[in-house]
Amino acid sequence: MKTLVYFASGNYKKEFQNLPYDRIYLVDNRHKNPYPIDMRERERIIQKPTTTDGRGREIDRKRQFCCFEETPRIGDFDMIITFDYKLQRIDSEKSVYGWDIEKSNPTAKKIFKRGKVYCLEMDCLEAVEYFQREKIMIDCFICLNEGLYEGGGYYPINSDKFMKKVNPILNENYIHLMKKEYYGKESECSFDFMNNLSEIDSTNENYLLPSIFSNYESMKNAKVYQRIR
C-alpha cells in the first residue's frame, strides 16, 4: 500500500487519481468539498446550475465545489473525525515555530474521499497527529508552497522542526518533493533533514513531475529527492 501525502496542497484535482499511489492525502485547512455526494442535491444543481441571491445577483451553484464535473465513484464518502486536541499558539521554544497541538475539548474535522484521494480539511500539524493515530506511513512527501509570504502560512513545512515530527511515519525509502529556494533567510530553515536525501531525475522510476502538483510557474523547477536506508 503506497501512500502519497501533499501538505498545504490547495484544491483537489481529478488528475491526482492517476498517480501511481494507492492512497493520496491532500492536506489543507481550506479544503472545499470536491463535489456534492448527495445525488439528489447534485441533480438539482445540474438541472438548475444558477440561482440568484437576495439582491438579484446571479450565483453559479457549481463554483462552491472544486471538481463538479467528475462523476461520483463507488466507495466515495464524506466523513467527520473528532480530535481531542486543537492547534494553538504556545511557547515557540516548545513547538514548531510557535504552533503546536494541545489537548482540549474535542474538535471536528472533515475528510472528503474521492476514489483513492482523501482531502483532509485540517492544519498540517493536525494531519501528522491523524496519520500517527491511524498508523499511516508515508511513501511520498510533497510540499511546494505553504503560503508563507502571501497565503497566511504560519510555519515552514520543509523545516527540520516539522520533519522531526513527521519522521516516525516516513517509510525508509521515501520520495520528497520541495523547492529549497522558496524559503528565505527569515524562515530559519537549515535543511539538515536533507542530509540523507539524494536528488533523482526523470530517469528514476520513482520520479514525479513537480508541475503536476502546482500551477505556479516558479514551482515547476522544484526538485525530487529520495531517501534510501
Sequence and secondary structure as in RCSB ss.txt:
>XXXX:A:sequence
MKTLVYFASGNYKKEFQNLPYDRIYLVDNRHKNPYPIDMRERERIIQKPTTTDGRGREIDRKRQFCCFEETPRIG
DFDMIITFDYKLQRIDSEKSVYGWDIEKSNPTAKKIFKRGKVYCLEMDCLEAVEYFQREKIMIDCFICLNEGLYE
GGGYYPINSDKFMKKVNPILNENYIHLMKKEYYGKESECSFDFMNNLSEIDSTNENYLLPSIFSNYESMKNAKVY
QRIR
>XXXX:A:secstr
  EEEEET  S  GGGGGSS SEEEEE TT   SS   HHHHHHHHH  EEE TTS EEEGGGGSS TTS   TT
 EEEEEEEEEEEEE  GGGSBTTEEEEEEEEEEEEEEEETTEEEEES HHHHHHHHHHHT  EEEEE S   SSS
S   S SSSHHHHHHHGGGEEEEEEEEE GGGS GGG    GGGGGEEEE TTSTT   GGGT   GGGTT EEE
EE  
